[in-house]
Amino acid sequence: MADIFIAPKQNEKKKNANKTIEPCMNMLSSFCKNPQGISFEIQKEDESIILFLRPHLLTNLPWILFSILLAFLPLGIKILSPVFGINFLSSGIFVHFLITFILLYYLIIFSYILISFLTWFYNIFIITADRIVDINYSDIVVHNVSETKLSHIEDVRYNQSGVIPTLFNYGNLFAQTAGTEENFEAHSIPKPKEATDVISDLIGD
C-alpha cells in the first residue's frame, strides 16, 4: 500500500517545481526572460528564446487617449450645436446623411485603433541563444524581419531620457553590428539596462 502513495508525492513535487518556473509570458507582456510556449516564424529547431521584448505598455497611452477623444467628439458637437444655433435634425435627408457619416467615422476610428494596437503588439525584439531577431510591423500586410548573429554584435548600450521613461523604467536599446551590417534598435522597451546586460553576457562583454 505504501508504494501507491509514493507516486502522488512525486507528482506533487513535480507540480511544485513547475510552479517555480511558470513563464512570465502573457498576451500583453513587454519583457520576459526565457518565455515558454511561444515561437516565431523563422525560429530554428531547438533554438531557445532568452529574452522577449516589445515596447512598454505605457507607450499605447497616446493613441488610446486620442481614440477616446475622437469617439466622444460627435457627442460634444451635438451638445454644443444648440449654443451656435445649429440644428442637425432639421432635414430628414440630412439625418440619413448624418447617420451614414457617423457610421463611417466610427469605422475609421476602429481601424485606427486596430492598426495602432497591432503595430505595438507585433513590433517585437527577440534575443535567442544564437542571434537577435527584430520584427517590425508597419501595416496590416507589411512587416519586416531583420536578424543578426550575436557573434556579429560589437557593442550594446541603452538610454533613458525624460521623466516618464525614467519613472516607469523604459528606454531604447542599441546593438551595434560589425562592418556594414544593419544596427539593431529596440525602442521604449521595459528594463533596458537589464536587457542590455543579458545581451552583453551572451556576447561575452
Residue frames as a rotation matrix with the C-alpha (Angstrom) as fourth column:
MET 1
0.558 0.830 0.000 0.00
0.830 -0.558 0.000 0.00
0.000 0.000 -1.000 0.00
ALA 2
0.266 -0.510 -0.818 2.88
0.336 -0.746 0.575 2.34
-0.903 -0.428 -0.027 0.71
ASP 3
-0.692 -0.610 0.387 4.02
0.535 -0.073 0.842 2.30
-0.485 0.789 0.376 -2.94
ILE 4
0.045 0.808 0.587 0.63
0.980 -0.151 0.133 3.60
0.196 0.569 -0.799 -4.07
PHE 5
0.846 0.370 -0.383 1.17
0.483 -0.836 0.259 6.84
-0.225 -0.404 -0.887 -2.18
ILE 6
-0.112 -0.963 -0.244 4.72
0.554 -0.264 0.789 7.46
-0.825 -0.047 0.564 -3.39
ALA 7
-0.441 -0.044 0.897 3.65
0.891 -0.142 0.431 8.47
0.108 0.989 0.102 -6.90
PRO 8
0.631 0.720 0.290 1.26
0.666 -0.694 0.273 11.23
0.398 0.021 -0.917 -5.77
LYS 9
0.656 -0.446 -0.609 4.05
0.328 -0.558 0.762 12.71
-0.680 -0.700 -0.219 -3.64
GLN 10
-0.439 -0.845 0.304 6.41
0.636 -0.053 0.770 12.71
-0.635 0.531 0.561 -6.62
ASN 11
-0.111 0.506 0.855 3.74
0.902 -0.310 0.300 14.26
0.417 0.805 -0.422 -8.82
GLU 12
0.837 0.433 -0.334 3.21
0.543 -0.724 0.425 16.87
-0.058 -0.537 -0.841 -6.13
LYS 13
0.126 -0.886 -0.446 6.91
0.387 -0.370 0.845 17.70
-0.914 -0.279 0.296 -6.19
LYS 14
-0.572 -0.304 0.762 6.80
0.808 -0.046 0.588 17.98
-0.144 0.952 0.271 -9.98
LYS 15
0.392 0.807 0.441 3.81
0.813 -0.528 0.244 20.31
0.430 0.263 -0.864 -9.77
ASN 16
0.790 -0.141 -0.596 5.60
0.354 -0.688 0.633 22.46
-0.500 -0.711 -0.494 -7.23
ALA 17
-0.299 -0.952 0.064 8.70
0.530 -0.110 0.841 22.51
-0.794 0.285 0.538 -9.42
ASN 18
-0.313 0.269 0.911 6.62
0.916 -0.168 0.365 23.56
0.251 0.948 -0.194 -12.39
LYS 19
0.751 0.647 -0.135 5.13
0.656 -0.704 0.271 26.37
0.081 -0.292 -0.953 -10.38
THR 20
0.362 -0.691 -0.626 8.60
0.325 -0.535 0.779 27.77
-0.874 -0.486 0.031 -9.71
ILE 21
-0.750 -0.658 0.062 9.34
0.268 -0.217 0.939 28.02
-0.605 0.721 0.339 -13.44
GLU 22
0.302 0.921 0.245 5.99
0.753 -0.073 -0.654 29.34
-0.585 0.382 -0.716 -14.59
PRO 23
-0.409 -0.483 0.774 6.51
0.880 -0.433 0.195 31.54
0.242 0.761 0.602 -17.64
CYS 24
-0.538 0.174 -0.825 6.14
0.338 -0.852 -0.400 35.30
-0.772 -0.494 0.400 -17.24
MET 25
-0.999 0.039 0.028 4.57
0.014 -0.330 0.944 35.43
0.046 0.943 0.329 -20.69
ASN 26
-0.132 0.989 0.073 1.04
0.552 0.134 -0.823 36.62
-0.824 -0.068 -0.563 -21.33
MET 27
0.369 0.357 0.858 -0.66
0.927 -0.076 -0.367 38.26
-0.066 0.931 -0.359 -24.28
LEU 28
0.911 0.053 0.408 0.38
0.120 -0.983 -0.141 41.80
0.394 0.178 -0.902 -23.29
SER 29
0.593 -0.754 -0.283 3.87
0.564 0.138 0.814 41.02
-0.575 -0.642 0.507 -21.96
SER 30
0.946 -0.324 -0.016 6.56
-0.257 -0.719 -0.646 43.51
0.197 0.615 -0.763 -22.90
PHE 31
-0.074 -0.989 0.125 9.51
-0.902 0.013 -0.432 41.94
0.426 -0.145 -0.893 -21.11
CYS 32
0.850 0.364 0.381 10.03
-0.497 0.795 0.347 38.26
-0.177 -0.485 0.857 -20.43
LYS 33
-0.269 -0.963 -0.030 13.14
-0.959 0.265 0.104 36.18
-0.092 0.057 -0.994 -19.75
ASN 34
-0.975 -0.221 0.037 13.15
-0.213 0.965 0.150 32.60
-0.069 0.139 -0.988 -21.03
PRO 35
-0.193 0.981 -0.019 9.49
-0.927 -0.189 -0.324 32.70
-0.321 -0.045 0.946 -22.14
GLN 36
-0.832 0.001 0.555 7.72
0.046 0.997 0.067 29.39
-0.553 0.081 -0.829 -22.50
GLY 37
-0.103 0.887 0.450 5.09
0.661 0.399 -0.636 28.41
-0.743 0.231 -0.628 -25.05
ILE 38
0.697 0.307 -0.648 5.92
-0.248 -0.745 -0.620 30.99
-0.673 0.592 -0.443 -27.72
SER 39
-0.114 -0.728 0.676 7.70
0.719 0.409 0.562 30.76
-0.686 0.550 0.477 -31.05
PHE 40
0.172 0.145 -0.974 8.35
-0.468 -0.858 -0.211 32.92
-0.867 0.492 -0.079 -34.10
GLU 41
0.869 0.431 -0.242 8.16
-0.396 0.315 -0.863 32.20
-0.296 0.845 0.444 -37.80
ILE 42
0.546 -0.726 -0.419 11.87
-0.448 0.169 -0.878 31.84
0.708 0.667 -0.233 -38.56
GLN 43
0.346 -0.397 0.850 12.77
-0.891 0.145 0.430 30.08
-0.294 -0.906 -0.303 -35.32
LYS 44
-0.248 -0.539 -0.805 15.17
-0.700 0.674 -0.236 27.18
0.670 0.505 -0.544 -35.79
GLU 45
0.643 0.429 -0.635 14.67
0.027 0.816 0.578 23.77
0.766 -0.389 0.512 -34.26
ASP 46
0.405 -0.412 -0.816 15.91
0.894 0.367 0.259 23.67
0.193 -0.834 0.517 -30.66
GLU 47
-0.539 -0.536 0.650 16.56
0.378 -0.843 -0.382 27.43
0.753 0.040 0.657 -30.75
SER 48
-0.008 0.519 -0.855 15.68
0.999 0.033 0.010 28.78
0.033 -0.854 -0.519 -27.31
ILE 49
0.313 0.202 0.928 14.40
0.258 -0.958 0.122 32.31
0.914 0.202 -0.352 -26.70
ILE 50
-0.520 -0.600 -0.608 16.41
0.780 -0.043 -0.624 34.07
0.348 -0.799 0.491 -23.99
LEU 51
-0.656 0.252 -0.711 14.57
0.296 -0.781 -0.550 37.39
-0.694 -0.571 0.438 -23.94
PHE 52
-0.199 0.702 0.684 11.30
0.946 -0.044 0.321 38.63
0.255 0.711 -0.655 -25.42
LEU 53
-0.647 -0.083 -0.758 10.79
0.390 -0.890 -0.236 42.38
-0.655 -0.448 0.608 -25.77
ARG 54
-0.090 0.534 0.840 8.21
0.875 -0.361 0.323 44.77
0.476 0.764 -0.435 -27.15
PRO 55
-0.559 -0.147 0.816 7.51
-0.053 -0.976 -0.211 48.48
0.828 -0.161 0.538 -26.41
HIS 56
-0.973 0.160 -0.163 6.32
0.170 0.027 -0.985 49.26
-0.154 -0.987 -0.053 -22.90
LEU 57
-0.282 0.955 0.094 2.55
0.958 0.274 0.082 49.03
0.053 0.113 -0.992 -22.43
LEU 58
0.061 0.278 -0.959 2.50
0.519 -0.829 -0.208 52.70
-0.852 -0.485 -0.195 -21.41
THR 59
-0.842 -0.452 -0.296 3.53
-0.005 -0.542 0.841 53.73
-0.540 0.709 0.454 -24.93
ASN 60
-0.600 0.708 0.373 -0.01
0.742 0.317 0.591 52.89
0.300 0.631 -0.715 -26.05
LEU 61
-0.233 0.562 -0.794 -1.46
0.745 -0.422 -0.517 55.68
-0.625 -0.712 -0.320 -23.90
PRO 62
-0.722 -0.048 -0.690 -1.23
-0.233 -0.922 0.308 58.49
-0.652 0.383 0.655 -26.54
TRP 63
-0.857 0.417 -0.304 -3.24
-0.273 0.133 0.953 56.65
0.438 0.899 0.000 -29.22
ILE 64
-0.502 0.707 -0.499 -5.71
0.830 0.557 -0.047 55.33
0.245 -0.437 -0.866 -26.61
LEU 65
-0.353 0.336 -0.873 -6.42
0.481 -0.736 -0.477 58.85
-0.803 -0.588 0.098 -25.29
PHE 66
-0.818 0.017 -0.575 -6.64
-0.444 -0.652 0.614 60.21
-0.365 0.758 0.541 -28.84
SER 67
-0.811 0.538 -0.228 -9.10
0.211 0.634 0.744 57.45
0.545 0.555 -0.628 -29.79
ILE 68
-0.335 0.692 -0.639 -11.29
0.914 0.073 -0.400 58.25
-0.230 -0.718 -0.657 -26.76
LEU 69
-0.528 0.076 -0.846 -11.25
0.000 -0.996 -0.090 61.93
-0.849 -0.048 0.526 -27.72
LEU 70
-0.896 0.169 -0.411 -12.29
-0.432 -0.115 0.895 61.10
0.104 0.979 0.176 -31.29
ALA 71
-0.707 0.645 -0.290 -15.01
0.588 0.764 0.265 58.72
0.392 0.017 -0.920 -30.06
PHE 72
-0.118 0.669 -0.734 -16.65
0.874 -0.281 -0.397 61.41
-0.471 -0.688 -0.551 -27.92
LEU 73
-0.910 -0.322 -0.262 -16.17
0.172 -0.867 0.468 64.22
-0.378 0.380 0.844 -30.43
PRO 74
-0.651 0.724 0.228 -19.57
0.245 -0.084 0.966 63.77
0.718 0.685 -0.123 -32.18
LEU 75
0.145 0.704 -0.695 -21.31
0.942 0.116 0.314 63.83
0.302 -0.700 -0.647 -28.80
GLY 76
-0.370 -0.379 -0.848 -19.51
0.660 -0.750 0.048 67.05
-0.654 -0.542 0.528 -27.92
ILE 77
-0.993 0.026 0.117 -20.54
0.076 -0.616 0.784 68.60
0.093 0.787 0.610 -31.24
LYS 78
-0.280 0.958 -0.060 -24.17
0.554 0.213 0.805 67.59
0.784 0.192 -0.590 -30.65
ILE 79
0.136 0.295 -0.946 -24.16
0.979 -0.186 0.083 69.11
-0.151 -0.937 -0.314 -27.15
LEU 80
-0.483 -0.452 -0.750 -22.56
0.413 -0.873 0.260 72.36
-0.772 -0.184 0.608 -28.33
SER 81
-0.745 0.151 0.650 -24.53
0.637 -0.130 0.760 72.72
0.200 0.980 0.000 -31.58
PRO 82
0.365 0.931 0.012 -27.57
0.888 -0.353 0.296 74.45
0.280 -0.097 -0.955 -29.96
VAL 83
0.194 -0.379 -0.905 -25.21
0.584 -0.696 0.417 77.03
-0.788 -0.609 0.086 -28.47
PHE 84
-0.776 -0.550 -0.308 -24.22
0.048 -0.539 0.841 78.06
-0.629 0.638 0.445 -32.01
GLY 85
-0.025 0.899 -0.437 -27.79
-0.630 -0.353 -0.692 77.77
-0.776 0.258 0.575 -33.31
ILE 86
-0.617 -0.228 -0.753 -27.15
-0.749 0.462 0.475 74.68
0.240 0.857 -0.456 -35.42
ASN 87
0.170 0.726 0.667 -29.89
-0.704 0.563 -0.433 72.06
-0.690 -0.395 0.606 -35.78
PHE 88
-0.793 -0.589 -0.153 -28.62
-0.542 0.567 0.620 68.82
-0.279 0.575 -0.769 -37.34
LEU 89
-0.711 0.569 0.413 -32.10
0.504 0.822 -0.266 67.27
-0.491 0.020 -0.871 -37.35
SER 90
-0.323 0.597 -0.735 -33.80
-0.398 -0.790 -0.466 69.98
-0.858 0.142 0.493 -39.41
SER 91
0.068 0.298 -0.952 -33.94
-0.996 0.076 -0.047 67.84
0.058 0.952 0.302 -42.54
GLY 92
0.756 0.299 0.583 -34.86
-0.370 0.929 0.003 64.17
-0.540 -0.218 0.813 -42.99
ILE 93
0.870 -0.484 -0.096 -32.34
0.098 0.360 -0.928 63.80
0.483 0.798 0.360 -45.83
PHE 94
0.130 -0.862 0.490 -29.63
-0.665 -0.442 -0.602 65.30
0.735 -0.247 -0.631 -43.65
VAL 95
0.391 0.085 0.916 -30.46
-0.850 0.414 0.324 62.83
-0.352 -0.906 0.235 -40.84
HIS 96
0.969 -0.023 0.247 -29.79
0.111 0.931 -0.348 59.89
-0.222 0.364 0.904 -43.18
PHE 97
0.555 -0.814 0.172 -26.57
-0.007 -0.211 -0.977 61.50
0.832 0.541 -0.123 -44.35
LEU 98
0.168 -0.468 0.868 -25.55
-0.908 -0.416 -0.049 62.14
0.384 -0.780 -0.495 -40.75
ILE 99
0.715 0.153 0.682 -26.13
-0.483 0.814 0.324 58.52
-0.505 -0.561 0.656 -39.71
THR 100
0.912 -0.395 0.114 -24.04
0.350 0.599 -0.720 57.29
0.216 0.697 0.684 -42.65
PHE 101
0.346 -0.808 0.477 -21.29
-0.317 -0.580 -0.751 59.77
0.883 0.109 -0.457 -41.84
ILE 102
0.320 -0.186 0.929 -21.22
-0.947 -0.041 0.318 58.75
-0.021 -0.982 -0.190 -38.15
LEU 103
0.903 0.031 0.430 -21.01
-0.059 0.997 0.052 55.04
-0.427 -0.072 0.902 -39.05
LEU 104
0.703 -0.685 0.193 -18.14
0.369 0.119 -0.922 55.76
0.608 0.719 0.336 -41.43
TYR 105
0.327 -0.551 0.768 -16.49
-0.653 -0.719 -0.237 57.99
0.683 -0.424 -0.595 -38.81
TYR 106
0.474 -0.099 0.875 -16.53
-0.791 0.390 0.472 55.25
-0.388 -0.916 0.106 -36.15
LEU 107
0.955 -0.195 0.223 -15.32
0.273 0.870 -0.410 52.68
-0.114 0.452 0.884 -38.68
ILE 108
0.467 -0.818 0.336 -12.27
-0.019 -0.389 -0.921 54.89
0.884 0.423 -0.197 -39.32
ILE 109
0.253 -0.334 0.908 -11.68
-0.936 -0.324 0.141 55.22
0.247 -0.885 -0.394 -35.56
PHE 110
0.806 0.093 0.585 -11.91
-0.314 0.904 0.289 51.44
-0.502 -0.417 0.758 -35.16
SER 111
0.837 -0.534 0.118 -9.39
0.384 0.421 -0.822 50.97
0.390 0.733 0.557 -38.00
TYR 112
0.276 -0.738 0.615 -7.05
-0.480 -0.661 -0.577 53.45
0.833 -0.136 -0.537 -36.33
ILE 113
0.411 -0.055 0.910 -7.32
-0.889 0.199 0.413 51.60
-0.204 -0.978 0.033 -33.00
LEU 114
0.944 0.005 0.330 -6.76
0.041 0.990 -0.132 48.21
-0.327 0.138 0.935 -34.64
ILE 115
0.656 -0.735 0.171 -3.70
0.276 0.023 -0.961 49.32
0.703 0.677 0.218 -36.60
SER 116
0.216 -0.566 0.796 -2.21
-0.751 -0.617 -0.235 51.12
0.624 -0.547 -0.558 -33.58
PHE 117
0.588 0.061 0.807 -2.66
-0.689 0.561 0.459 48.05
-0.424 -0.826 0.372 -31.40
LEU 118
0.945 -0.214 0.247 -1.26
0.301 0.864 -0.402 45.64
-0.127 0.455 0.882 -33.99
THR 119
0.519 -0.793 0.317 1.73
-0.131 -0.441 -0.888 47.93
0.844 0.420 -0.333 -34.58
TRP 120
0.125 -0.438 0.890 2.52
-0.978 -0.205 0.037 47.76
0.167 -0.875 -0.454 -30.86
PHE 121
0.677 0.284 0.678 1.67
-0.528 0.830 0.179 44.06
-0.512 -0.480 0.712 -30.49
TYR 122
0.906 -0.255 0.339 3.78
0.402 0.773 -0.492 42.80
-0.137 0.582 0.802 -33.41
ASN 123
0.514 -0.814 0.270 6.81
-0.433 -0.518 -0.737 45.09
0.740 0.262 -0.619 -33.05
ILE 124
0.990 -0.074 0.124 8.95
-0.051 0.625 0.779 42.51
-0.135 -0.777 0.615 -31.26
PHE 125
0.212 -0.976 -0.049 12.62
-0.827 -0.153 -0.541 42.25
0.520 0.155 -0.840 -30.36
ILE 126
0.982 0.178 0.059 13.80
-0.186 0.879 0.439 38.72
0.026 -0.442 0.897 -29.61
ILE 127
-0.014 -0.999 0.043 17.15
-0.983 0.006 -0.185 37.57
0.184 -0.045 -0.982 -28.26
THR 128
0.938 0.224 -0.263 17.90
-0.199 0.973 0.119 33.87
0.283 -0.060 0.957 -28.63
ALA 129
0.665 -0.728 0.168 20.97
0.150 0.350 0.925 31.92
-0.732 -0.589 0.342 -27.60
ASP 130
-0.056 -0.699 0.713 22.41
0.874 0.311 0.374 32.47
-0.483 0.644 0.594 -31.10
ARG 131
-0.665 -0.145 0.733 21.01
0.643 -0.611 0.462 35.69
0.381 0.778 0.499 -32.58
ILE 132
-0.628 0.526 -0.574 18.91
0.033 -0.718 -0.695 38.84
-0.778 -0.455 0.434 -32.36
VAL 133
-0.575 0.546 0.609 15.64
0.797 0.206 0.568 38.98
0.185 0.812 -0.554 -34.30
ASP 134
-0.763 0.316 -0.564 13.89
-0.043 -0.895 -0.443 42.31
-0.645 -0.314 0.697 -34.86
ILE 135
-0.481 0.701 0.526 10.31
0.876 0.358 0.324 42.09
0.039 0.616 -0.786 -36.16
ASN 136
-0.836 0.176 -0.520 8.85
-0.072 -0.974 -0.214 45.41
-0.545 -0.141 0.827 -37.31
TYR 137
-0.277 0.853 0.442 5.17
0.941 0.334 -0.055 45.63
-0.195 0.400 -0.895 -38.17
SER 138
-0.902 -0.141 -0.409 4.26
0.091 -0.986 0.139 48.76
-0.423 0.088 0.902 -40.10
ASP 139
-0.411 0.815 -0.410 0.97
-0.908 -0.325 0.265 47.84
0.083 0.481 0.873 -41.77
ILE 140
0.427 0.682 0.593 -1.64
-0.703 0.663 -0.257 45.10
-0.568 -0.308 0.763 -41.85
VAL 141
0.987 -0.021 0.162 0.12
0.118 0.777 -0.618 43.43
-0.113 0.629 0.769 -44.78
VAL 142
0.467 -0.871 0.155 3.65
-0.134 -0.243 -0.961 44.78
0.874 0.428 -0.230 -44.34
HIS 143
0.926 -0.302 0.225 6.20
-0.232 0.016 0.973 43.56
-0.297 -0.953 -0.055 -41.83
ASN 144
0.461 -0.859 -0.223 9.97
-0.508 -0.049 -0.860 43.46
0.728 0.510 -0.459 -41.84
VAL 145
0.981 -0.188 0.056 12.14
0.074 0.618 0.782 40.85
-0.182 -0.763 0.620 -40.12
SER 146
0.412 -0.911 0.003 15.85
-0.575 -0.263 -0.775 41.52
0.707 0.318 -0.632 -39.50
GLU 147
0.991 -0.132 0.021 18.32
0.070 0.646 0.760 39.26
-0.114 -0.752 0.649 -37.76
THR 148
0.318 -0.947 -0.054 21.98
-0.618 -0.164 -0.769 39.03
0.719 0.278 -0.637 -36.90
LYS 149
0.393 -0.273 -0.878 24.14
0.538 0.843 -0.021 36.55
0.746 -0.464 0.478 -35.04
LEU 150
0.984 -0.030 -0.176 25.25
0.144 -0.450 0.881 37.52
-0.105 -0.893 -0.438 -31.54
SER 151
0.221 -0.972 0.080 28.84
0.809 0.229 0.541 36.99
-0.544 -0.055 0.837 -32.67
HIS 152
-0.156 -0.231 0.960 28.39
0.847 -0.532 0.010 39.98
0.509 0.815 0.279 -35.01
ILE 153
0.857 0.489 0.161 27.40
0.315 -0.746 0.587 42.35
0.407 -0.452 -0.793 -32.19
GLU 154
-0.157 -0.976 0.153 30.29
0.512 -0.213 -0.832 44.66
0.845 -0.053 0.533 -31.29
ASP 155
-0.988 -0.146 0.051 28.64
0.044 -0.586 -0.809 46.92
0.148 -0.797 0.586 -28.76
VAL 156
-0.086 0.992 -0.089 25.31
0.672 0.124 0.730 47.18
0.735 0.003 -0.678 -26.94
ARG 157
-0.968 -0.197 -0.154 24.03
0.248 -0.679 -0.691 50.16
0.031 -0.708 0.706 -24.98
TYR 158
-0.018 1.000 0.007 20.81
0.953 0.015 0.301 51.80
0.301 0.012 -0.953 -23.84
ASN 159
-0.942 -0.222 0.252 19.47
0.122 -0.926 -0.357 55.23
0.313 -0.306 0.899 -22.98
GLN 160
0.010 0.935 -0.353 16.58
0.997 0.017 0.074 56.65
0.075 -0.353 -0.933 -20.97
SER 161
-0.937 -0.295 0.185 15.59
0.294 -0.955 -0.035 60.27
0.187 0.022 0.982 -21.45
GLY 162
-0.304 0.854 0.422 12.71
-0.368 -0.514 0.775 62.11
0.879 0.080 0.470 -19.86
VAL 163
-0.533 0.153 0.832 10.82
-0.845 -0.058 -0.531 61.89
-0.033 -0.987 0.160 -16.59
ILE 164
0.504 0.856 0.115 8.19
-0.843 0.517 -0.147 59.32
-0.185 -0.023 0.982 -17.69
PRO 165
0.544 -0.345 -0.765 10.64
-0.262 0.796 -0.546 56.77
0.797 0.497 0.342 -19.20
THR 166
-0.576 -0.807 0.129 12.84
-0.337 0.090 -0.937 57.06
0.745 -0.583 -0.324 -16.11
LEU 167
-0.359 0.528 0.770 9.89
-0.925 -0.091 -0.369 56.81
-0.125 -0.845 0.521 -13.73
PHE 168
0.670 0.715 0.197 8.41
-0.657 0.696 -0.290 53.74
-0.345 0.065 0.936 -15.45
ASN 169
-0.086 -0.864 0.495 11.81
-0.405 0.484 0.775 52.25
-0.910 -0.134 -0.392 -16.32
TYR 170
0.576 0.127 0.807 11.71
0.623 0.572 -0.534 52.00
-0.530 0.810 0.250 -20.09
GLY 171
0.233 -0.578 -0.782 14.06
-0.475 -0.769 0.427 53.24
-0.849 0.271 -0.454 -22.79
ASN 172
0.841 0.027 -0.541 15.86
-0.536 0.187 -0.823 52.45
0.079 0.982 0.171 -26.03
LEU 173
0.403 -0.716 0.570 18.37
0.030 0.633 0.774 49.68
-0.915 -0.295 0.276 -26.66
PHE 174
0.701 -0.268 -0.661 21.01
-0.712 -0.303 -0.633 49.90
-0.030 0.914 -0.403 -29.38
ALA 175
0.502 -0.557 0.661 23.05
0.205 0.820 0.535 46.96
-0.840 -0.133 0.526 -30.68
GLN 176
0.435 -0.452 -0.779 25.94
-0.822 -0.552 -0.139 47.91
-0.367 0.701 -0.611 -32.98
THR 177
0.853 -0.083 0.515 27.00
0.223 0.950 -0.217 45.28
-0.471 0.300 0.829 -35.50
ALA 178
-0.119 -0.993 0.009 30.30
0.271 -0.024 0.962 44.77
-0.955 0.117 0.272 -37.27
GLY 179
-0.793 -0.387 0.471 31.11
0.521 -0.028 0.853 46.29
-0.317 0.922 0.224 -40.64
THR 180
-0.892 0.448 -0.064 28.30
-0.392 -0.695 0.602 47.39
0.226 0.562 0.796 -42.91
GLU 181
-0.591 0.708 -0.387 25.63
0.667 0.698 0.260 45.25
0.455 -0.104 -0.885 -41.27
GLU 182
0.063 0.748 0.661 22.44
-0.017 -0.661 0.750 46.90
0.998 -0.058 -0.029 -40.08
ASN 183
-0.935 -0.291 0.205 22.44
-0.178 -0.118 -0.977 48.14
0.308 -0.950 0.059 -36.48
PHE 184
-0.270 0.854 -0.444 19.57
0.604 0.510 0.613 46.98
0.750 -0.103 -0.654 -34.29
GLU 185
-0.880 0.067 0.471 17.36
-0.340 -0.780 -0.525 49.21
0.332 -0.622 0.709 -32.18
ALA 186
-0.295 0.825 -0.482 14.57
0.799 0.490 0.349 48.39
0.524 -0.282 -0.804 -29.74
HIS 187
-0.682 0.045 0.730 12.60
-0.137 -0.988 -0.067 51.47
0.719 -0.146 0.680 -28.76
SER 188
-0.164 0.651 0.741 10.73
-0.886 -0.427 0.178 52.12
0.433 -0.628 0.647 -25.49
ILE 189
0.083 0.152 -0.985 11.36
0.080 0.984 0.159 48.65
0.993 -0.092 0.069 -24.07
PRO 190
0.905 0.230 0.359 10.95
-0.337 -0.130 0.932 47.93
0.261 -0.964 -0.040 -20.33
LYS 191
0.748 -0.618 0.243 14.08
-0.024 0.341 0.940 47.42
-0.664 -0.709 0.240 -18.19
PRO 192
0.904 -0.377 -0.200 16.56
-0.253 -0.096 -0.963 48.49
0.343 0.921 -0.183 -20.88
LYS 193
0.067 -0.920 0.385 19.56
-0.993 -0.098 -0.060 48.09
0.093 -0.379 -0.921 -18.54
GLU 194
0.079 0.030 0.996 18.60
-0.463 0.886 0.011 44.50
-0.883 -0.462 0.084 -17.75
ALA 195
0.924 0.290 0.250 18.10
0.095 0.460 -0.883 43.74
-0.372 0.839 0.397 -21.44
THR 196
0.634 -0.761 -0.134 21.50
-0.632 -0.411 -0.657 45.27
0.445 0.501 -0.742 -22.24
ASP 197
-0.086 -0.665 0.742 23.14
-0.935 0.312 0.171 43.16
-0.345 -0.679 -0.648 -19.53
VAL 198
0.506 0.351 0.788 21.56
-0.127 0.934 -0.335 39.99
-0.853 0.069 0.517 -20.94
ILE 199
0.989 -0.149 0.010 22.95
0.022 0.079 -0.997 40.69
0.148 0.986 0.081 -24.43
SER 200
0.358 -0.909 0.213 26.34
-0.871 -0.407 -0.274 41.69
0.336 -0.088 -0.938 -23.01
ASP 201
0.055 -0.286 0.957 26.54
-0.673 0.697 0.248 38.39
-0.737 -0.658 -0.154 -21.13
LEU 202
0.762 0.331 0.556 25.63
0.122 0.770 -0.626 36.45
-0.636 0.545 0.547 -24.27
ILE 203
0.889 -0.450 0.084 28.28
-0.003 -0.190 -0.982 38.16
0.458 0.872 -0.171 -26.42
GLY 204
0.456 -0.731 -0.508 30.86
0.860 0.509 0.038 37.87
0.231 -0.455 0.860 -23.64
ASP 205
0.135 -0.400 0.907 31.40
0.035 -0.913 -0.407 41.55
0.990 0.087 -0.109 -22.84
